[in-house]
Amino acid sequence: MILTVTLNAAIDKRYVVEGYRIGEVNRVKECAYVPGGKGLNVSKPAAIYGAEVVATGFVGGHAGNYIEENLKPFGIKSDFYHVEAESRSCINIWDEVNHVQTEFLEPGFTLTEEDFQGFMEKFRGLAKKADVVAMSGSVPKGLDGTAYQRLVKIVKDAGKPVILDTSGRLLEMGIEAGPTMIKPNIDEIRMLTGKCCDDIGDIIGAAKEIHERGVEIVAVSLGGDGAVVVCGEGVFQAKVPKIDAVNTVGCGDSMIAGFALGISEGLPMEEILRKASAISAAAAMREETGFFVKEDMETILPKVQIRKME
């Protein structure tokens, strides 16, 4: 079972408009509502692939009920900690005329330490049942930089692998607990190491530094140039074939899903990275965030180039 953690779950609302005009009435051509938050954008592709997935975190109010109800069609089991306040919404406006995307992200509710203690008690039981845990995204107001650090420790105490995908202070403090894997981008790895990371050699050197600090797998996303992984098996680079990208939002989360699947299956790193890269690329071919078609992934999979660099 793959356990995903979304501490700041949301309803993602996508509006399609023809010409977005500031300060004027804009009529929406199309709209779609889906459960969102980075952790849930990991849950969906993992479930599409066929894995058993349990989603946890915080939800609240009628919006929280909507999030849970709309995970069911994906086959995702919900086991959230409930609060009274309403879960947030995140609005994505796509302008078909100017090909510009605009986002409005609500901050969400404020949690107390008592809320977090209650969640951690639930989380301890869930972590024991999981094959791998993936925790992603921001945290609600009221939680400090130790939030993920404490959750990583719970998973490690349960003897299970844990993937941490966040940023800023949360990432900086989270890696002190030694998660199994992180997936920083270039800016994040610069922040963690203080290195310039202007070329592939610098990036690998920075990833090795973090690996030596106790993170088993450091996967650095390079956007269209694929990804580099530093781990106990060596240094690997993945390059994906050119695709017709429709929506790249959430592709990093789809890659995390691929890593979680590969780790849960006990695959060697070369195959884990190939699977993660193919799922991420397949997700970019579809308009809905956190969604891919298995046939697309299976077509891309043999075309992903994996090179062992060291």
C-alpha positions as protocol buffer text, in pm:
chain_id: "A"
residue {
  index: 1
  type: MET
  ca { x: 0 y: 0 z: 0 }
}
residue {
  index: 2
  type: ILE
  ca { x: 119 y: 349 z: -88 }
}
residue {
  index: 3
  type: LEU
  ca { x: 29 y: 610 z: 173 }
}
residue {
  index: 4
  type: THR
  ca { x: 16 y: 971 z: 57 }
}
residue {
  index: 5
  type: VAL
  ca { x: 12 y: 1272 z: 288 }
}
residue {
  index: 6
  type: THR
  ca { x: -157 y: 1599 z: 189 }
}
residue {
  index: 7
  type: LEU
  ca { x: -159 y: 1831 z: 488 }
}
residue {
  index: 8
  type: ASN
  ca { x: -315 y: 2118 z: 290 }
}
residue {
  index: 9
  type: ALA
  ca { x: -565 y: 1942 z: 59 }
}
residue {
  index: 10
  type: ALA
  ca { x: -781 y: 2153 z: -170 }
}
residue {
  index: 11
  type: ILE
  ca { x: -1049 y: 2155 z: -436 }
}
residue {
  index: 12
  type: ASP
  ca { x: -868 y: 2243 z: -758 }
}
residue {
  index: 13
  type: LYS
  ca { x: -1088 y: 2452 z: -987 }
}
residue {
  index: 14
  type: ARG
  ca { x: -980 y: 2494 z: -1349 }
}
residue {
  index: 15
  type: TYR
  ca { x: -1147 y: 2772 z: -1548 }
}
residue {
  index: 16
  type: VAL
  ca { x: -1100 y: 2799 z: -1925 }
}
residue {
  index: 17
  type: VAL
  ca { x: -1161 y: 3150 z: -2063 }
}
residue {
  index: 18
  type: GLU
  ca { x: -1119 y: 3319 z: -2400 }
}
residue {
  index: 19
  type: GLY
  ca { x: -914 y: 3628 z: -2322 }
}
residue {
  index: 20
  type: TYR
  ca { x: -856 y: 3698 z: -1949 }
}
residue {
  index: 21
  type: ARG
  ca { x: -920 y: 4065 z: -1872 }
}
residue {
  index: 22
  type: ILE
  ca { x: -815 y: 4219 z: -1540 }
}
residue {
  index: 23
  type: GLY
  ca { x: -1081 y: 4440 z: -1381 }
}
residue {
  index: 24
  type: GLU
  ca { x: -1360 y: 4315 z: -1606 }
}
residue {
  index: 25
  type: VAL
  ca { x: -1625 y: 4043 z: -1602 }
}
residue {
  index: 26
  type: ASN
  ca { x: -1480 y: 3721 z: -1746 }
}
residue {
  index: 27
  type: ARG
  ca { x: -1715 y: 3449 z: -1862 }
}
residue {
  index: 28
  type: VAL
  ca { x: -1593 y: 3094 z: -1807 }
}
residue {
  index: 29
  type: LYS
  ca { x: -1609 y: 2870 z: -2114 }
}
residue {
  index: 30
  type: GLU
  ca { x: -1537 y: 2545 z: -1928 }
}
residue {
  index: 31
  type: CYS
  ca { x: -1478 y: 2451 z: -1565 }
}
residue {
  index: 32
  type: ALA
  ca { x: -1368 y: 2139 z: -1380 }
}
residue {
  index: 33
  type: TYR
  ca { x: -1339 y: 2060 z: -1009 }
}
residue {
  index: 34
  type: VAL
  ca { x: -1104 y: 1788 z: -880 }
}
residue {
  index: 35
  type: PRO
  ca { x: -945 y: 1697 z: -545 }
}
residue {
  index: 36
  type: GLY
  ca { x: -608 y: 1872 z: -528 }
}
residue {
  index: 37
  type: GLY
  ca { x: -295 y: 1937 z: -331 }
}
residue {
  index: 38
  type: LYS
  ca { x: 44 y: 1791 z: -419 }
}
residue {
  index: 39
  type: GLY
  ca { x: -6 y: 1473 z: -217 }
}
residue {
  index: 40
  type: LEU
  ca { x: -333 y: 1396 z: -394 }
}
residue {
  index: 41
  type: ASN
  ca { x: -161 y: 1462 z: -727 }
}
residue {
  index: 42
  type: VAL
  ca { x: 69 y: 1175 z: -624 }
}
residue {
  index: 43
  type: SER
  ca { x: -226 y: 957 z: -516 }
}
residue {
  index: 44
  type: LYS
  ca { x: -412 y: 977 z: -847 }
}
residue {
  index: 45
  type: PRO
  ca { x: -139 y: 853 z: -1087 }
}
residue {
  index: 46
  type: ALA
  ca { x: -33 y: 582 z: -840 }
}
residue {
  index: 47
  type: ALA
  ca { x: -393 y: 459 z: -830 }
}
residue {
  index: 48
  type: ILE
  ca { x: -429 y: 483 z: -1211 }
}
residue {
  index: 49
  type: TYR
  ca { x: -121 y: 262 z: -1240 }
}
residue {
  index: 50
  type: GLY
  ca { x: -301 y: 3 z: -1027 }
}
residue {
  index: 51
  type: ALA
  ca { x: -151 y: 41 z: -679 }
}
residue {
  index: 52
  type: GLU
  ca { x: -349 y: 32 z: -357 }
}
residue {
  index: 53
  type: VAL
  ca { x: -343 y: 393 z: -236 }
}
residue {
  index: 54
  type: VAL
  ca { x: -455 y: 546 z: 94 }
}
residue {
  index: 55
  type: ALA
  ca { x: -467 y: 926 z: 119 }
}
residue {
  index: 56
  type: THR
  ca { x: -436 y: 1103 z: 452 }
}
residue {
  index: 57
  type: GLY
  ca { x: -382 y: 1455 z: 580 }
}
residue {
  index: 58
  type: PHE
  ca { x: -634 y: 1721 z: 686 }
}
residue {
  index: 59
  type: VAL
  ca { x: -975 y: 1805 z: 540 }
}
residue {
  index: 60
  type: GLY
  ca { x: -1258 y: 2014 z: 677 }
}
residue {
  index: 61
  type: GLY
  ca { x: -1621 y: 2112 z: 626 }
}
residue {
  index: 62
  type: HIS
  ca { x: -1831 y: 2050 z: 315 }
}
residue {
  index: 63
  type: ALA
  ca { x: -1529 y: 2107 z: 90 }
}
residue {
  index: 64
  type: GLY
  ca { x: -1344 y: 1831 z: 276 }
}
residue {
  index: 65
  type: ASN
  ca { x: -1635 y: 1593 z: 221 }
}
residue {
  index: 66
  type: TYR
  ca { x: -1626 y: 1681 z: -150 }
}
residue {
  index: 67
  type: ILE
  ca { x: -1253 y: 1600 z: -166 }
}
residue {
  index: 68
  type: GLU
  ca { x: -1303 y: 1259 z: -5 }
}
residue {
  index: 69
  type: GLU
  ca { x: -1606 y: 1172 z: -218 }
}
residue {
  index: 70
  type: ASN
  ca { x: -1428 y: 1259 z: -541 }
}
residue {
  index: 71
  type: LEU
  ca { x: -1126 y: 1041 z: -465 }
}
residue {
  index: 72
  type: LYS
  ca { x: -1349 y: 732 z: -479 }
}
residue {
  index: 73
  type: PRO
  ca { x: -1373 y: 715 z: -862 }
}
residue {
  index: 74
  type: PHE
  ca { x: -993 y: 680 z: -870 }
}
residue {
  index: 75
  type: GLY
  ca { x: -1009 y: 388 z: -626 }
}
residue {
  index: 76
  type: ILE
  ca { x: -825 y: 593 z: -362 }
}
residue {
  index: 77
  type: LYS
  ca { x: -914 y: 519 z: 1 }
}
residue {
  index: 78
  type: SER
  ca { x: -945 y: 825 z: 226 }
}
residue {
  index: 79
  type: ASP
  ca { x: -834 y: 830 z: 588 }
}
residue {
  index: 80
  type: PHE
  ca { x: -809 y: 1201 z: 668 }
}
residue {
  index: 81
  type: TYR
  ca { x: -812 y: 1383 z: 1000 }
}
residue {
  index: 82
  type: HIS
  ca { x: -1119 y: 1609 z: 1006 }
}
residue {
  index: 83
  type: VAL
  ca { x: -1140 y: 1966 z: 1132 }
}
residue {
  index: 84
  type: GLU
  ca { x: -1444 y: 2196 z: 1140 }
}
residue {
  index: 85
  type: ALA
  ca { x: -1311 y: 2474 z: 914 }
}
residue {
  index: 86
  type: GLU
  ca { x: -1356 y: 2448 z: 537 }
}
residue {
  index: 87
  type: SER
  ca { x: -1083 y: 2303 z: 315 }
}
residue {
  index: 88
  type: ARG
  ca { x: -938 y: 2552 z: 69 }
}
residue {
  index: 89
  type: SER
  ca { x: -988 y: 2596 z: -305 }
}
residue {
  index: 90
  type: CYS
  ca { x: -716 y: 2664 z: -562 }
}
residue {
  index: 91
  type: ILE
  ca { x: -820 y: 2830 z: -888 }
}
residue {
  index: 92
  type: ASN
  ca { x: -636 y: 2785 z: -1218 }
}
residue {
  index: 93
  type: ILE
  ca { x: -741 y: 3013 z: -1503 }
}
residue {
  index: 94
  type: TRP
  ca { x: -633 y: 2909 z: -1853 }
}
residue {
  index: 95
  type: ASP
  ca { x: -663 y: 3176 z: -2121 }
}
residue {
  index: 96
  type: GLU
  ca { x: -710 y: 2996 z: -2454 }
}
residue {
  index: 97
  type: VAL
  ca { x: -647 y: 3310 z: -2657 }
}
residue {
  index: 98
  type: ASN
  ca { x: -322 y: 3432 z: -2500 }
}
residue {
  index: 99
  type: HIS
  ca { x: -204 y: 3088 z: -2378 }
}
residue {
  index: 100
  type: VAL
  ca { x: -143 y: 3226 z: -2029 }
}
residue {
  index: 101
  type: GLN
  ca { x: -211 y: 3047 z: -1701 }
}
residue {
  index: 102
  type: THR
  ca { x: -304 y: 3236 z: -1383 }
}
residue {
  index: 103
  type: GLU
  ca { x: -340 y: 3075 z: -1040 }
}
residue {
  index: 104
  type: PHE
  ca { x: -510 y: 3181 z: -717 }
}
residue {
  index: 105
  type: LEU
  ca { x: -412 y: 2964 z: -419 }
}
residue {
  index: 106
  type: GLU
  ca { x: -611 y: 3002 z: -97 }
}
residue {
  index: 107
  type: PRO
  ca { x: -411 y: 2967 z: 227 }
}
residue {
  index: 108
  type: GLY
  ca { x: -661 y: 2727 z: 388 }
}
residue {
  index: 109
  type: PHE
  ca { x: -751 y: 2679 z: 753 }
}
residue {
  index: 110
  type: THR
  ca { x: -531 y: 2729 z: 1060 }
}
residue {
  index: 111
  type: LEU
  ca { x: -439 y: 2422 z: 1267 }
}
residue {
  index: 112
  type: THR
  ca { x: -355 y: 2397 z: 1636 }
}
residue {
  index: 113
  type: GLU
  ca { x: -85 y: 2180 z: 1791 }
}
residue {
  index: 114
  type: GLU
  ca { x: -369 y: 1972 z: 1934 }
}
residue {
  index: 115
  type: ASP
  ca { x: -496 y: 1909 z: 1580 }
}
residue {
  index: 116
  type: PHE
  ca { x: -149 y: 1800 z: 1470 }
}
residue {
  index: 117
  type: GLN
  ca { x: -104 y: 1572 z: 1771 }
}
residue {
  index: 118
  type: GLY
  ca { x: -436 y: 1406 z: 1685 }
}
residue {
  index: 119
  type: PHE
  ca { x: -326 y: 1359 z: 1326 }
}
residue {
  index: 120
  type: MET
  ca { x: 11 y: 1213 z: 1427 }
}
residue {
  index: 121
  type: GLU
  ca { x: -165 y: 951 z: 1638 }
}
residue {
  index: 122
  type: LYS
  ca { x: -370 y: 845 z: 1334 }
}
residue {
  index: 123
  type: PHE
  ca { x: -61 y: 864 z: 1112 }
}
residue {
  index: 124
  type: ARG
  ca { x: 142 y: 625 z: 1331 }
}
residue {
  index: 125
  type: GLY
  ca { x: -113 y: 351 z: 1267 }
}
residue {
  index: 126
  type: LEU
  ca { x: -130 y: 420 z: 893 }
}
residue {
  index: 127
  type: ALA
  ca { x: 249 y: 428 z: 851 }
}
residue {
  index: 128
  type: LYS
  ca { x: 283 y: 80 z: 1000 }
}
residue {
  index: 129
  type: LYS
  ca { x: 56 y: -61 z: 726 }
}
residue {
  index: 130
  type: ALA
  ca { x: 224 y: 119 z: 434 }
}
residue {
  index: 131
  type: ASP
  ca { x: 488 y: -15 z: 194 }
}
residue {
  index: 132
  type: VAL
  ca { x: 605 y: 340 z: 120 }
}
residue {
  index: 133
  type: VAL
  ca { x: 492 y: 687 z: 234 }
}
residue {
  index: 134
  type: ALA
  ca { x: 495 y: 996 z: 10 }
}
residue {
  index: 135
  type: MET
  ca { x: 439 y: 1334 z: 175 }
}
residue {
  index: 136
  type: SER
  ca { x: 414 y: 1643 z: -41 }
}
residue {
  index: 137
  type: GLY
  ca { x: 337 y: 2012 z: -53 }
}
residue {
  index: 138
  type: SER
  ca { x: 277 y: 2301 z: 182 }
}
residue {
  index: 139
  type: VAL
  ca { x: 135 y: 2287 z: 533 }
}
residue {
  index: 140
  type: PRO
  ca { x: -163 y: 2475 z: 680 }
}
residue {
  index: 141
  type: LYS
  ca { x: -117 y: 2786 z: 889 }
}
residue {
  index: 142
  type: GLY
  ca { x: -38 y: 2707 z: 1252 }
}
residue {
  index: 143
  type: LEU
  ca { x: 223 y: 2440 z: 1174 }
}
residue {
  index: 144
  type: ASP
  ca { x: 593 y: 2525 z: 1182 }
}
residue {
  index: 145
  type: GLY
  ca { x: 899 y: 2396 z: 997 }
}
residue {
  index: 146
  type: THR
  ca { x: 915 y: 2082 z: 1212 }
}
residue {
  index: 147
  type: ALA
  ca { x: 587 y: 1940 z: 1076 }
}
residue {
  index: 148
  type: TYR
  ca { x: 738 y: 1710 z: 813 }
}
residue {
  index: 149
  type: GLN
  ca { x: 1041 y: 1644 z: 1028 }
}
residue {
  index: 150
  type: ARG
  ca { x: 815 y: 1488 z: 1291 }
}
residue {
  index: 151
  type: LEU
  ca { x: 621 y: 1288 z: 1033 }
}
residue {
  index: 152
  type: VAL
  ca { x: 938 y: 1157 z: 866 }
}
residue {
  index: 153
  type: LYS
  ca { x: 1058 y: 1035 z: 1205 }
}
residue {
  index: 154
  type: ILE
  ca { x: 732 y: 844 z: 1261 }
}
residue {
  index: 155
  type: VAL
  ca { x: 771 y: 664 z: 926 }
}
residue {
  index: 156
  type: LYS
  ca { x: 1137 y: 583 z: 991 }
}
residue {
  index: 157
  type: ASP
  ca { x: 1051 y: 451 z: 1337 }
}
residue {
  index: 158
  type: ALA
  ca { x: 800 y: 221 z: 1162 }
}
residue {
  index: 159
  type: GLY
  ca { x: 1085 y: 98 z: 939 }
}
residue {
  index: 160
  type: LYS
  ca { x: 925 y: 215 z: 614 }
}
residue {
  index: 161
  type: PRO
  ca { x: 1067 y: 422 z: 324 }
}
residue {
  index: 162
  type: VAL
  ca { x: 947 y: 783 z: 306 }
}
residue {
  index: 163
  type: ILE
  ca { x: 957 y: 1035 z: 20 }
}
residue {
  index: 164
  type: LEU
  ca { x: 950 y: 1405 z: 112 }
}
residue {
  index: 165
  type: ASP
  ca { x: 861 y: 1658 z: -158 }
}
residue {
  index: 166
  type: THR
  ca { x: 831 y: 2010 z: -21 }
}
residue {
  index: 167
  type: SER
  ca { x: 1029 y: 2334 z: -26 }
}
residue {
  index: 168
  type: GLY
  ca { x: 1186 y: 2611 z: 181 }
}
residue {
  index: 169
  type: ARG
  ca { x: 1216 y: 2573 z: 556 }
}
residue {
  index: 170
  type: LEU
  ca { x: 997 y: 2262 z: 554 }
}
residue {
  index: 171
  type: LEU
  ca { x: 1245 y: 2086 z: 324 }
}
residue {
  index: 172
  type: GLU
  ca { x: 1549 y: 2221 z: 506 }
}
residue {
  index: 173
  type: MET
  ca { x: 1424 y: 2093 z: 842 }
}
residue {
  index: 174
  type: GLY
  ca { x: 1264 y: 1781 z: 696 }
}
residue {
  index: 175
  type: ILE
  ca { x: 1590 y: 1639 z: 561 }
}
residue {
  index: 176
  type: GLU
  ca { x: 1739 y: 1658 z: 910 }
}
residue {
  index: 177
  type: ALA
  ca { x: 1517 y: 1357 z: 990 }
}
residue {
  index: 178
  type: GLY
  ca { x: 1676 y: 1164 z: 700 }
}
residue {
  index: 179
  type: PRO
  ca { x: 1390 y: 1086 z: 459 }
}
residue {
  index: 180
  type: THR
  ca { x: 1454 y: 803 z: 213 }
}
residue {
  index: 181
  type: MET
  ca { x: 1414 y: 1035 z: -85 }
}
residue {
  index: 182
  type: ILE
  ca { x: 1374 y: 1401 z: -179 }
}
residue {
  index: 183
  type: LYS
  ca { x: 1315 y: 1555 z: -524 }
}
residue {
  index: 184
  type: PRO
  ca { x: 1446 y: 1913 z: -520 }
}
residue {
  index: 185
  type: ASN
  ca { x: 1455 y: 2138 z: -824 }
}
residue {
  index: 186
  type: ILE
  ca { x: 1761 y: 2347 z: -907 }
}
residue {
  index: 187
  type: ASP
  ca { x: 1661 y: 2639 z: -684 }
}
residue {
  index: 188
  type: GLU
  ca { x: 1589 y: 2409 z: -391 }
}
residue {
  index: 189
  type: ILE
  ca { x: 1919 y: 2222 z: -417 }
}
residue {
  index: 190
  type: ARG
  ca { x: 2099 y: 2558 z: -431 }
}
residue {
  index: 191
  type: MET
  ca { x: 1917 y: 2657 z: -112 }
}
residue {
  index: 192
  type: LEU
  ca { x: 2009 y: 2332 z: 62 }
}
residue {
  index: 193
  type: THR
  ca { x: 2379 y: 2334 z: -30 }
}
residue {
  index: 194
  type: GLY
  ca { x: 2474 y: 2691 z: -117 }
}
residue {
  index: 195
  type: LYS
  ca { x: 2623 y: 2567 z: -445 }
}
residue {
  index: 196
  type: CYS
  ca { x: 2568 y: 2749 z: -777 }
}
residue {
  index: 197
  type: CYS
  ca { x: 2457 y: 2436 z: -965 }
}
residue {
  index: 198
  type: ASP
  ca { x: 2510 y: 2603 z: -1303 }
}
residue {
  index: 199
  type: ASP
  ca { x: 2608 y: 2278 z: -1478 }
}
residue {
  index: 200
  type: ILE
  ca { x: 2542 y: 1906 z: -1444 }
}
residue {
  index: 201
  type: GLY
  ca { x: 2867 y: 1848 z: -1254 }
}
residue {
  index: 202
  type: ASP
  ca { x: 2771 y: 2104 z: -987 }
}
residue {
  index: 203
  type: ILE
  ca { x: 2423 y: 1956 z: -960 }
}
residue {
  index: 204
  type: ILE
  ca { x: 2559 y: 1605 z: -907 }
}
residue {
  index: 205
  type: GLY
  ca { x: 2808 y: 1737 z: -651 }
}
residue {
  index: 206
  type: ALA
  ca { x: 2530 y: 1911 z: -457 }
}
residue {
  index: 207
  type: ALA
  ca { x: 2310 y: 1600 z: -471 }
}
residue {
  index: 208
  type: LYS
  ca { x: 2600 y: 1388 z: -341 }
}
residue {
  index: 209
  type: GLU
  ca { x: 2643 y: 1628 z: -49 }
}
residue {
  index: 210
  type: ILE
  ca { x: 2279 y: 1579 z: 52 }
}
residue {
  index: 211
  type: HIS
  ca { x: 2308 y: 1202 z: -2 }
}
residue {
  index: 212
  type: GLU
  ca { x: 2606 y: 1196 z: 235 }
}
residue {
  index: 213
  type: ARG
  ca { x: 2395 y: 1380 z: 493 }
}
residue {
  index: 214
  type: GLY
  ca { x: 2166 y: 1077 z: 517 }
}
residue {
  index: 215
  type: VAL
  ca { x: 1915 y: 1102 z: 230 }
}
residue {
  index: 216
  type: GLU
  ca { x: 1935 y: 772 z: 40 }
}
residue {
  index: 217
  type: ILE
  ca { x: 1791 y: 897 z: -291 }
}
residue {
  index: 218
  type: VAL
  ca { x: 1831 y: 1254 z: -420 }
}
residue {
  index: 219
  type: ALA
  ca { x: 1643 y: 1305 z: -747 }
}
residue {
  index: 220
  type: VAL
  ca { x: 1697 y: 1647 z: -904 }
}
residue {
  index: 221
  type: SER
  ca { x: 1439 y: 1746 z: -1164 }
}
residue {
  index: 222
  type: LEU
  ca { x: 1581 y: 1921 z: -1470 }
}
residue {
  index: 223
  type: GLY
  ca { x: 1252 y: 2011 z: -1641 }
}
residue {
  index: 224
  type: GLY
  ca { x: 1259 y: 1921 z: -2009 }
}
residue {
  index: 225
  type: ASP
  ca { x: 1609 y: 1774 z: -1966 }
}
residue {
  index: 226
  type: GLY
  ca { x: 1479 y: 1493 z: -1743 }
}
residue {
  index: 227
  type: ALA
  ca { x: 1628 y: 1419 z: -1403 }
}
residue {
  index: 228
  type: VAL
  ca { x: 1947 y: 1318 z: -1224 }
}
residue {
  index: 229
  type: VAL
  ca { x: 1948 y: 1070 z: -934 }
}
residue {
  index: 230
  type: VAL
  ca { x: 2222 y: 1019 z: -678 }
}
residue {
  index: 231
  type: CYS
  ca { x: 2178 y: 707 z: -464 }
}
residue {
  index: 232
  type: GLY
  ca { x: 2363 y: 410 z: -320 }
}
residue {
  index: 233
  type: GLU
  ca { x: 2358 y: 239 z: -661 }
}
residue {
  index: 234
  type: GLY
  ca { x: 2539 y: 529 z: -827 }
}
residue {
  index: 235
  type: VAL
  ca { x: 2453 y: 838 z: -1032 }
}
residue {
  index: 236
  type: PHE
  ca { x: 2188 y: 811 z: -1305 }
}
residue {
  index: 237
  type: GLN
  ca { x: 2050 y: 1054 z: -1562 }
}
residue {
  index: 238
  type: ALA
  ca { x: 1714 y: 1011 z: -1734 }
}
residue {
  index: 239
  type: LYS
  ca { x: 1618 y: 1170 z: -2065 }
}
residue {
  index: 240
  type: VAL
  ca { x: 1265 y: 1142 z: -2200 }
}
residue {
  index: 241
  type: PRO
  ca { x: 1161 y: 1154 z: -2567 }
}
residue {
  index: 242
  type: LYS
  ca { x: 999 y: 1467 z: -2704 }
}
residue {
  index: 243
  type: ILE
  ca { x: 625 y: 1472 z: -2642 }
}
residue {
  index: 244
  type: ASP
  ca { x: 333 y: 1701 z: -2720 }
}
residue {
  index: 245
  type: ALA
  ca { x: 294 y: 1854 z: -2373 }
}
residue {
  index: 246
  type: VAL
  ca { x: -54 y: 1981 z: -2289 }
}
residue {
  index: 247
  type: ASN
  ca { x: -27 y: 2050 z: -1914 }
}
residue {
  index: 248
  type: THR
  ca { x: 299 y: 2026 z: -1718 }
}
residue {
  index: 249
  type: VAL
  ca { x: 137 y: 2124 z: -1384 }
}
residue {
  index: 250
  type: GLY
  ca { x: 168 y: 1831 z: -1144 }
}
residue {
  index: 251
  type: CYS
  ca { x: 420 y: 1637 z: -1356 }
}
residue {
  index: 252
  type: GLY
  ca { x: 665 y: 1645 z: -1066 }
}
residue {
  index: 253
  type: ASP
  ca { x: 397 y: 1487 z: -846 }
}
residue {
  index: 254
  type: SER
  ca { x: 341 y: 1218 z: -1109 }
}
residue {
  index: 255
  type: MET
  ca { x: 715 y: 1151 z: -1102 }
}
residue {
  index: 256
  type: ILE
  ca { x: 696 y: 1109 z: -723 }
}
residue {
  index: 257
  type: ALA
  ca { x: 416 y: 856 z: -779 }
}
residue {
  index: 258
  type: GLY
  ca { x: 646 y: 664 z: -1013 }
}
residue {
  index: 259
  type: PHE
  ca { x: 924 y: 660 z: -756 }
}
residue {
  index: 260
  type: ALA
  ca { x: 681 y: 542 z: -487 }
}
residue {
  index: 261
  type: LEU
  ca { x: 559 y: 263 z: -715 }
}
residue {
  index: 262
  type: GLY
  ca { x: 914 y: 153 z: -802 }
}
residue {
  index: 263
  type: ILE
  ca { x: 1030 y: 158 z: -440 }
}
residue {
  index: 264
  type: SER
  ca { x: 722 y: -40 z: -328 }
}
residue {
  index: 265
  type: GLU
  ca { x: 795 y: -297 z: -602 }
}
residue {
  index: 266
  type: GLY
  ca { x: 1160 y: -327 z: -495 }
}
residue {
  index: 267
  type: LEU
  ca { x: 1294 y: -237 z: -841 }
}
residue {
  index: 268
  type: PRO
  ca { x: 1657 y: -136 z: -909 }
}
residue {
  index: 269
  type: MET
  ca { x: 1709 y: 240 z: -943 }
}
residue {
  index: 270
  type: GLU
  ca { x: 1749 y: 230 z: -1321 }
}
residue {
  index: 271
  type: GLU
  ca { x: 1400 y: 81 z: -1356 }
}
residue {
  index: 272
  type: ILE
  ca { x: 1250 y: 307 z: -1089 }
}
residue {
  index: 273
  type: LEU
  ca { x: 1380 y: 615 z: -1269 }
}
residue {
  index: 274
  type: ARG
  ca { x: 1256 y: 486 z: -1606 }
}
residue {
  index: 275
  type: LYS
  ca { x: 907 y: 425 z: -1467 }
}
residue {
  index: 276
  type: ALA
  ca { x: 893 y: 761 z: -1287 }
}
residue {
  index: 277
  type: SER
  ca { x: 1009 y: 949 z: -1597 }
}
residue {
  index: 278
  type: ALA
  ca { x: 758 y: 773 z: -1824 }
}
residue {
  index: 279
  type: ILE
  ca { x: 464 y: 841 z: -1592 }
}
residue {
  index: 280
  type: SER
  ca { x: 565 y: 1207 z: -1558 }
}
residue {
  index: 281
  type: ALA
  ca { x: 590 y: 1248 z: -1936 }
}
residue {
  index: 282
  type: ALA
  ca { x: 258 y: 1071 z: -1992 }
}
residue {
  index: 283
  type: ALA
  ca { x: 94 y: 1306 z: -1740 }
}
residue {
  index: 284
  type: ALA
  ca { x: 216 y: 1608 z: -1939 }
}
residue {
  index: 285
  type: MET
  ca { x: 22 y: 1480 z: -2240 }
}
residue {
  index: 286
  type: ARG
  ca { x: -314 y: 1515 z: -2065 }
}
residue {
  index: 287
  type: GLU
  ca { x: -505 y: 1825 z: -1963 }
}
residue {
  index: 288
  type: GLU
  ca { x: -614 y: 1706 z: -1618 }
}
residue {
  index: 289
  type: THR
  ca { x: -356 y: 1751 z: -1343 }
}
residue {
  index: 290
  type: GLY
  ca { x: -244 y: 1429 z: -1173 }
}
residue {
  index: 291
  type: PHE
  ca { x: -377 y: 1211 z: -1453 }
}
residue {
  index: 292
  type: PHE
  ca { x: -221 y: 991 z: -1721 }
}
residue {
  index: 293
  type: VAL
  ca { x: -322 y: 715 z: -1961 }
}
residue {
  index: 294
  type: LYS
  ca { x: -136 y: 387 z: -1917 }
}
residue {
  index: 295
  type: GLU
  ca { x: -106 y: 336 z: -2293 }
}
residue {
  index: 296
  type: ASP
  ca { x: 85 y: 666 z: -2320 }
}
residue {
  index: 297
  type: MET
  ca { x: 317 y: 559 z: -2040 }
}
residue {
  index: 298
  type: GLU
  ca { x: 378 y: 218 z: -2197 }
}
residue {
  index: 299
  type: THR
  ca { x: 464 y: 384 z: -2530 }
}
residue {
  index: 300
  type: ILE
  ca { x: 711 y: 624 z: -2366 }
}
residue {
  index: 301
  type: LEU
  ca { x: 869 y: 372 z: -2126 }
}
residue {
  index: 302
  type: PRO
  ca { x: 1106 y: 194 z: -2370 }
}
residue {
  index: 303
  type: LYS
  ca { x: 1209 y: 532 z: -2517 }
}
residue {
  index: 304
  type: VAL
  ca { x: 1331 y: 676 z: -2185 }
}
residue {
  index: 305
  type: GLN
  ca { x: 1712 y: 682 z: -2190 }
}
residue {
  index: 306
  type: ILE
  ca { x: 1883 y: 599 z: -1861 }
}
residue {
  index: 307
  type: ARG
  ca { x: 2256 y: 660 z: -1838 }
}
residue {
  index: 308
  type: LYS
  ca { x: 2466 y: 551 z: -1542 }
}
residue {
  index: 309
  type: MET
  ca { x: 2713 y: 835 z: -1499 }
}
residue {
  index: 310
  type: GLU
  ca { x: 2911 y: 701 z: -1202 }
}
